[in-house]
Amino acid sequence: MRPDLSILIPTWNNLDCLQHCLKSLRANLFPNTEIVLHINDGSDGTLAWAREQHIPHTHTEKNVGICYAMNLARSKARGRYLMYLNDDMFVCPGLDRLLLARAKAFHDAGIEHFMVSGTLIEALDSGNDAAIVADYGSDWTDFREQDLLRDLARLAKPDWRGATWPPLLLPADTWDIVGGFSIEFSPGMYSDPDLSMKLWHIGCRHFLGVGDALVYHFASRSTKRIKHNHGRLQFLRKWGIASSTFTRHVLQRGQPWQGALPEAETNSAYRRRAVLDALKLRLR
């Protein structure tokens, strides 16, 4: 039987984090859900462990980054919906159930394309308007799990606009129409807003952040080890506007949820920012 949901998790020699992440996920996994890994390298024992646990996975001998990893994992996924989850996240109870319920509600309402995201809890303020800043530890070794679980009801926030970062969920058909992550953004910086922009161009206007679907994020355990691509400039060259303009003025990231987003061209602030972005690109 086809699963309702496939949860795709890329990982790169991060076995301890991955095991903790999967433990938190499986503690309250929604029925008829599958987990698919992409294992970059895996020489730290990840590959052998995944085989022992019979976890569906794809594998590359070297780190190919997020874009290739997610597209490879997609090739093994069978679910009607796909969820992108990072291995440095603690999954709070109900995440997959809450996101899947919103996805099914969109489909029942006849909305074909949408993106639904959970809400990050982070120890430090990263400038993400949609995240919740609350310190429950910087690593698994000092993680105060029971304190976090006790405080979940207090930490939850109202639903918000501008879903673009993991944990995110979208229909598998939508993923395939836009071709998943764009490999020109490898190893992956700014591939998330690029995916949202591709959805925007096929008519998607529902980018929902679910305020009580929570994960605790230990923040960039893998991205600190890689040489970053110039994602900000790549996004600007590809789309003609800056990623910040897109997320703030088009997706309205972090603003209260009010349903479908308006067309960006009607927003004068967006038009001004787009002109400035184009000028900056020419100067670069």
Secondary structure as GFF3:
##gff-version 3
##sequence-region A 1 284
A	DSSP	beta_strand	5	12	.	.	.	ID=ss1
A	DSSP	alpha_helix	15	26	.	.	.	ID=ss2
A	DSSP	beta_strand	33	40	.	.	.	ID=ss3
A	DSSP	alpha_helix	46	52	.	.	.	ID=ss4
A	DSSP	beta_strand	57	60	.	.	.	ID=ss5
A	DSSP	alpha_helix	65	74	.	.	.	ID=ss6
A	DSSP	beta_strand	81	84	.	.	.	ID=ss7
A	DSSP	beta_strand	89	91	.	.	.	ID=ss8
A	DSSP	alpha_helix	95	108	.	.	.	ID=ss9
A	DSSP	beta_strand	115	122	.	.	.	ID=ss10
A	DSSP	beta_strand	132	133	.	.	.	ID=ss11
A	DSSP	three_ten_helix	140	142	.	.	.	ID=ss12
A	DSSP	alpha_helix	145	155	.	.	.	ID=ss13
A	DSSP	beta_strand	160	161	.	.	.	ID=ss14
A	DSSP	beta_strand	168	171	.	.	.	ID=ss15
A	DSSP	alpha_helix	172	178	.	.	.	ID=ss16
A	DSSP	three_ten_helix	183	185	.	.	.	ID=ss17
A	DSSP	alpha_helix	191	201	.	.	.	ID=ss18
A	DSSP	beta_strand	207	217	.	.	.	ID=ss19
A	DSSP	three_ten_helix	223	225	.	.	.	ID=ss20
A	DSSP	alpha_helix	231	239	.	.	.	ID=ss21
A	DSSP	alpha_helix	243	245	.	.	.	ID=ss22
A	DSSP	pi_helix	246	250	.	.	.	ID=ss23
A	DSSP	three_ten_helix	264	266	.	.	.	ID=ss24
A	DSSP	alpha_helix	268	283	.	.	.	ID=ss25
###
